[in-house]
């Protein structure tokens, strides 16, 4: 099959765009492309030009994004792909857990005035053709795409761990039989000690590979780990409220805020921090229990450290009561051996519950694409 992966911002329409970003966070579509190609499909990830004919494609996977994002948007290009493709070939997708808000923000463009706001057009800088004058002849087509999204008839692909409740992401506002999950980990760029780079070791040339640290050099042994927590999530009202409830017994190192002079590290370097510090704090959100995919749980497990999060979410990850119910305060009086045992339990649990089995991911995508 000929498959197009596209979307509404530059990250969604550019293969390996993470390589150009400061934090080098590998998105879920990295795995999506590689899995589909391994299944034998011809796959492109690119921007769609407004006015382009997409009839040659067997499937179009369009990632949705809020038109209010302060990003390099391709919003109109994404709408055109939704309008132009036969609806039996269309799959919608999300790479951000804020699904209901994205839908609502898109619906704010359901009038000509809302669609062609100067601010919105100004955000769409990825395609130099986009202007009010250029879009005018396509306005009805783009509004038709917005209207189609409001009907919630298209299948939706979500990067969600198996057994997660996808209704929690969509707030039960989307037909359950239209929701399809896949776990990206089997084909993802899984960073682990000795292989934390932006490109897999197997894809480096000999000299580049020789310059990388070995697993033994990169892995921090239990006796050398700091009794410290790291917190790399956005610090705002909801996450700080969650954090206050954790009764954290050790120092917390916060990451990401330039304003607060915090370290702002790329994903590979954060994985080194996970190895150096015993605890990682992953705040709970209102969608806890959805199983929304994040690379962090596996990264922390591979680093030999301990993840603290919401019980419902950790149960989806581990399927093990002891591994999921641990609280930050429980770590205070643990010996190094007890901490190591807990870290090993979490690692063993996530690998059993969600094995890096490529056939499982292939079957998940077969269902979503109805092939």
PLY file of the C-alpha trace (Angstrom):
ply
format ascii 1.0
element vertex 371
property float x
property float y
property float z
element edge 370
property int vertex1
property int vertex2
end_header
0.00 0.00 0.00
1.03 3.60 -0.59
0.66 5.51 2.69
1.08 9.20 3.43
1.75 10.47 6.95
1.09 14.18 7.28
-0.33 16.68 9.75
-0.80 20.22 11.01
2.65 21.27 12.22
6.21 20.95 10.98
7.13 18.09 13.31
4.20 16.04 12.02
5.05 16.55 8.34
8.86 16.20 8.49
10.59 12.86 8.88
13.22 12.90 11.66
12.42 16.53 12.48
13.53 15.84 16.07
17.12 15.88 14.76
16.74 19.63 14.14
15.26 20.40 17.56
17.16 21.43 20.66
15.81 18.72 22.97
15.87 15.95 20.35
12.71 14.29 21.73
11.86 11.44 19.38
8.12 11.49 18.50
5.84 8.51 18.16
5.71 8.79 14.37
9.39 7.76 14.25
8.16 4.29 15.17
5.02 4.51 13.03
6.98 5.07 9.81
9.46 2.29 10.51
6.80 -0.23 11.40
4.70 0.50 8.31
7.77 0.20 6.07
8.75 -3.06 7.72
5.24 -4.30 6.91
6.08 -3.75 3.24
4.25 -0.46 2.63
5.54 2.51 0.68
5.46 5.34 3.23
6.07 9.08 2.97
5.97 11.71 5.68
5.64 15.17 4.19
3.60 18.34 3.91
0.56 18.31 1.61
0.17 21.30 -0.65
-3.25 22.96 -0.58
-4.89 22.04 -3.88
-2.91 18.79 -4.26
-4.59 15.59 -5.51
-4.05 12.70 -3.04
-6.04 10.06 -4.93
-2.94 7.93 -5.56
-2.63 7.11 -1.86
-4.23 4.03 -0.32
-4.19 5.55 3.17
-3.57 9.02 4.58
-2.71 9.33 8.29
-3.22 12.95 9.33
-1.97 14.09 12.73
-4.12 16.82 14.27
-2.78 19.86 16.09
-4.31 22.94 17.63
-4.31 25.98 15.33
-3.52 28.09 18.41
-0.15 26.39 18.97
2.80 28.74 18.80
4.59 26.42 16.42
5.45 26.32 12.74
1.99 25.23 11.66
0.79 23.45 8.52
-2.83 23.72 9.63
-4.40 24.49 6.25
-2.30 21.81 4.58
-3.60 19.26 7.07
-7.18 20.37 6.52
-6.72 20.02 2.78
-5.50 16.44 3.17
-8.63 15.65 5.19
-10.85 17.25 2.56
-9.15 15.79 -0.49
-8.68 12.14 0.43
-11.51 9.64 0.11
-12.82 9.31 3.67
-12.55 5.50 3.56
-8.77 6.00 3.28
-8.40 8.56 6.09
-7.03 7.90 9.58
-6.69 10.73 12.09
-3.91 10.63 14.68
-2.60 12.52 17.70
0.93 13.03 19.02
-0.30 15.16 21.94
-2.54 13.87 24.73
-4.66 17.05 24.75
-7.06 15.50 22.22
-10.35 17.15 23.33
-8.78 20.61 23.37
-7.30 20.07 19.91
-10.71 19.14 18.53
-12.30 22.18 20.18
-9.63 24.56 18.91
-10.07 23.25 15.37
-13.84 23.77 15.63
-13.23 27.45 16.37
-12.24 27.76 12.71
-15.65 26.58 11.43
-16.49 29.98 9.90
-14.68 31.87 7.18
-13.79 34.60 9.65
-12.36 32.10 12.15
-10.53 30.15 9.47
-8.78 33.10 7.86
-7.70 35.04 10.95
-4.52 36.99 10.35
-2.88 35.51 13.46
-3.59 31.96 12.34
-2.32 32.56 8.82
0.79 34.14 10.31
1.56 30.94 12.26
1.55 28.87 9.07
5.06 29.73 7.94
6.17 26.24 6.85
4.43 26.60 3.48
5.46 29.95 1.90
2.40 29.87 -0.39
-0.04 30.29 2.49
-1.72 33.70 2.54
-5.27 34.97 2.77
-5.35 35.58 -0.98
-4.04 32.08 -1.74
-6.53 30.40 0.62
-9.64 32.30 -0.56
-10.53 29.89 -3.44
-10.17 26.88 -1.09
-12.15 28.28 1.84
-15.26 26.15 1.31
-13.16 23.00 0.96
-11.26 23.71 4.17
-14.47 24.49 6.05
-15.87 21.19 4.80
-12.87 19.44 6.40
-13.50 21.23 9.71
-17.14 20.16 9.54
-16.15 16.57 8.81
-13.95 16.49 11.91
-16.91 17.65 14.00
-18.90 14.56 12.92
-16.28 12.24 14.48
-16.65 9.59 11.83
-12.99 8.92 10.98
-10.91 6.28 12.77
-8.40 7.72 15.23
-4.94 6.28 15.88
-3.58 6.86 19.39
-0.15 6.01 20.76
-1.43 4.19 23.83
-0.16 1.18 25.76
-2.41 -1.89 25.53
-5.10 -2.07 28.27
-5.18 1.74 28.56
-8.62 3.36 28.55
-8.62 5.52 25.42
-11.94 7.09 26.39
-10.06 8.99 29.10
-8.10 10.80 26.40
-11.18 11.71 24.36
-13.41 12.18 27.44
-15.81 9.62 25.98
-16.67 12.16 23.27
-15.59 9.93 20.36
-17.16 6.62 19.30
-15.21 3.85 21.01
-15.24 1.62 17.93
-13.34 4.33 16.04
-10.39 4.40 18.48
-7.29 2.33 17.76
-4.16 2.04 19.89
-0.58 1.12 19.22
2.49 1.02 21.44
5.41 2.64 19.55
8.16 1.08 21.69
8.99 -1.97 19.53
10.11 0.24 16.61
11.01 3.35 18.61
14.44 4.92 19.11
14.75 3.46 22.59
17.64 5.24 24.30
19.45 3.16 26.91
22.88 3.18 28.57
25.59 2.83 25.93
23.11 3.69 23.17
21.64 7.09 24.09
22.42 8.90 20.85
19.96 10.41 18.39
20.74 7.63 15.90
20.89 3.92 16.73
24.38 2.47 17.12
23.71 0.09 14.23
23.24 3.09 11.90
26.51 4.81 12.84
29.68 4.37 10.85
32.56 2.49 12.48
34.39 5.57 13.78
31.21 7.17 15.20
30.28 3.91 16.92
33.74 3.61 18.48
33.38 7.05 20.05
30.21 6.10 21.91
30.46 4.97 25.56
29.95 1.28 26.25
27.06 0.03 28.37
29.47 -0.55 31.28
30.86 2.98 30.99
27.42 4.58 30.72
25.37 2.61 33.25
25.51 3.94 36.81
25.69 1.12 39.33
23.20 1.11 42.25
25.83 2.01 44.85
26.80 5.11 42.84
23.31 6.47 42.19
22.23 9.64 43.97
19.28 9.53 46.33
17.57 12.26 44.40
14.51 12.77 42.21
14.34 14.38 38.79
11.29 16.25 37.51
11.36 17.02 33.79
7.68 17.76 33.19
6.25 21.21 32.59
5.80 22.86 35.97
2.36 24.43 36.09
-0.62 24.45 38.44
-1.73 20.85 37.90
1.70 19.23 37.97
2.81 21.24 41.00
-0.38 20.30 42.82
0.37 16.62 42.09
3.94 17.10 43.26
2.91 18.60 46.61
0.91 15.45 47.39
3.88 13.12 46.89
5.68 13.81 50.18
9.02 13.57 48.38
11.78 12.59 50.87
14.86 13.56 48.84
15.98 16.62 46.91
14.33 17.22 43.55
16.23 18.46 40.53
13.94 20.30 38.15
14.67 20.46 34.45
13.59 22.57 31.49
12.96 26.12 32.72
15.40 28.74 31.46
13.66 31.34 33.65
14.51 29.37 36.78
18.06 28.54 35.61
17.31 24.85 35.40
19.29 22.47 33.24
17.65 22.07 29.82
18.90 18.79 28.41
18.29 16.85 25.24
16.52 13.52 25.54
19.73 11.51 25.35
21.31 13.48 28.19
18.14 13.19 30.29
18.49 9.42 30.00
21.91 9.78 31.62
20.25 11.70 34.48
17.72 8.87 34.89
20.69 6.55 35.40
22.43 8.86 37.88
19.43 9.53 40.14
17.28 6.90 41.82
13.88 8.51 41.34
11.95 9.95 38.40
8.72 11.86 39.06
6.12 11.54 36.30
3.07 13.64 37.25
-0.44 12.38 36.84
-2.97 14.16 34.66
-6.72 13.95 34.29
-6.25 11.20 31.70
-4.39 8.88 34.12
-5.25 5.30 33.24
-5.46 6.08 29.53
-2.08 4.48 28.89
-0.90 7.47 26.83
2.50 6.52 25.49
5.63 8.20 26.73
9.21 7.03 26.14
10.19 7.87 29.73
8.92 4.74 31.54
11.09 2.43 29.45
14.04 4.84 29.61
13.87 4.90 33.42
13.54 1.11 33.56
16.56 0.62 31.30
18.52 3.06 33.48
17.86 0.84 36.51
15.93 3.54 38.34
12.44 3.97 39.82
9.43 5.72 38.33
6.89 7.46 40.58
3.53 8.32 39.05
-0.22 7.93 39.37
-1.33 4.45 40.39
-3.83 4.06 37.53
-1.24 4.98 34.93
1.47 2.79 36.44
-0.90 -0.18 36.53
-1.31 0.15 32.76
2.48 0.19 32.44
3.36 -2.59 34.84
0.25 -4.67 35.50
1.82 -5.34 38.90
0.39 -4.01 42.14
3.71 -3.69 43.96
5.45 -1.95 41.05
2.55 0.46 40.48
1.66 1.40 44.05
5.08 2.69 45.12
5.11 6.27 46.39
8.01 8.68 46.66
7.83 8.57 50.46
8.36 4.77 50.40
11.90 5.25 49.10
13.09 7.23 52.12
14.17 4.34 54.35
15.00 1.79 51.66
18.48 0.32 51.46
20.38 0.32 48.18
19.47 -3.34 47.73
15.77 -2.62 48.29
15.89 0.25 45.80
17.60 -2.00 43.27
15.01 -4.74 43.79
12.17 -2.27 43.22
13.80 -0.88 40.06
14.29 -4.41 38.75
10.65 -5.25 39.52
9.43 -2.25 37.51
11.73 -3.10 34.62
10.72 -6.74 34.56
7.04 -5.78 34.79
7.03 -3.32 31.88
8.90 -5.74 29.62
6.46 -8.54 30.45
3.37 -6.35 30.11
4.55 -4.55 26.96
7.25 -6.64 25.26
9.28 -5.14 22.42
7.53 -7.50 20.04
7.38 -6.01 16.56
4.61 -8.36 15.48
2.34 -6.93 18.18
2.85 -3.40 16.85
2.28 -4.59 13.28
-1.02 -6.18 14.27
-2.11 -3.04 16.12
-1.52 -0.96 12.98
-3.22 -3.51 10.74
-6.39 -3.01 12.76
-6.15 0.76 12.61
-5.57 0.80 8.86
-8.19 -1.90 8.27
-5.80 -4.07 6.26
0 1
1 2
2 3
3 4
4 5
5 6
6 7
7 8
8 9
9 10
10 11
11 12
12 13
13 14
14 15
15 16
16 17
17 18
18 19
19 20
20 21
21 22
22 23
23 24
24 25
25 26
26 27
27 28
28 29
29 30
30 31
31 32
32 33
33 34
34 35
35 36
36 37
37 38
38 39
39 40
40 41
41 42
42 43
43 44
44 45
45 46
46 47
47 48
48 49
49 50
50 51
51 52
52 53
53 54
54 55
55 56
56 57
57 58
58 59
59 60
60 61
61 62
62 63
63 64
64 65
65 66
66 67
67 68
68 69
69 70
70 71
71 72
72 73
73 74
74 75
75 76
76 77
77 78
78 79
79 80
80 81
81 82
82 83
83 84
84 85
85 86
86 87
87 88
88 89
89 90
90 91
91 92
92 93
93 94
94 95
95 96
96 97
97 98
98 99
99 100
100 101
101 102
102 103
103 104
104 105
105 106
106 107
107 108
108 109
109 110
110 111
111 112
112 113
113 114
114 115
115 116
116 117
117 118
118 119
119 120
120 121
121 122
122 123
123 124
124 125
125 126
126 127
127 128
128 129
129 130
130 131
131 132
132 133
133 134
134 135
135 136
136 137
137 138
138 139
139 140
140 141
141 142
142 143
143 144
144 145
145 146
146 147
147 148
148 149
149 150
150 151
151 152
152 153
153 154
154 155
155 156
156 157
157 158
158 159
159 160
160 161
161 162
162 163
163 164
164 165
165 166
166 167
167 168
168 169
169 170
170 171
171 172
172 173
173 174
174 175
175 176
176 177
177 178
178 179
179 180
180 181
181 182
182 183
183 184
184 185
185 186
186 187
187 188
188 189
189 190
190 191
191 192
192 193
193 194
194 195
195 196
196 197
197 198
198 199
199 200
200 201
201 202
202 203
203 204
204 205
205 206
206 207
207 208
208 209
209 210
210 211
211 212
212 213
213 214
214 215
215 216
216 217
217 218
218 219
219 220
220 221
221 222
222 223
223 224
224 225
225 226
226 227
227 228
228 229
229 230
230 231
231 232
232 233
233 234
234 235
235 236
236 237
237 238
238 239
239 240
240 241
241 242
242 243
243 244
244 245
245 246
246 247
247 248
248 249
249 250
250 251
251 252
252 253
253 254
254 255
255 256
256 257
257 258
258 259
259 260
260 261
261 262
262 263
263 264
264 265
265 266
266 267
267 268
268 269
269 270
270 271
271 272
272 273
273 274
274 275
275 276
276 277
277 278
278 279
279 280
280 281
281 282
282 283
283 284
284 285
285 286
286 287
287 288
288 289
289 290
290 291
291 292
292 293
293 294
294 295
295 296
296 297
297 298
298 299
299 300
300 301
301 302
302 303
303 304
304 305
305 306
306 307
307 308
308 309
309 310
310 311
311 312
312 313
313 314
314 315
315 316
316 317
317 318
318 319
319 320
320 321
321 322
322 323
323 324
324 325
325 326
326 327
327 328
328 329
329 330
330 331
331 332
332 333
333 334
334 335
335 336
336 337
337 338
338 339
339 340
340 341
341 342
342 343
343 344
344 345
345 346
346 347
347 348
348 349
349 350
350 351
351 352
352 353
353 354
354 355
355 356
356 357
357 358
358 359
359 360
360 361
361 362
362 363
363 364
364 365
365 366
366 367
367 368
368 369
369 370
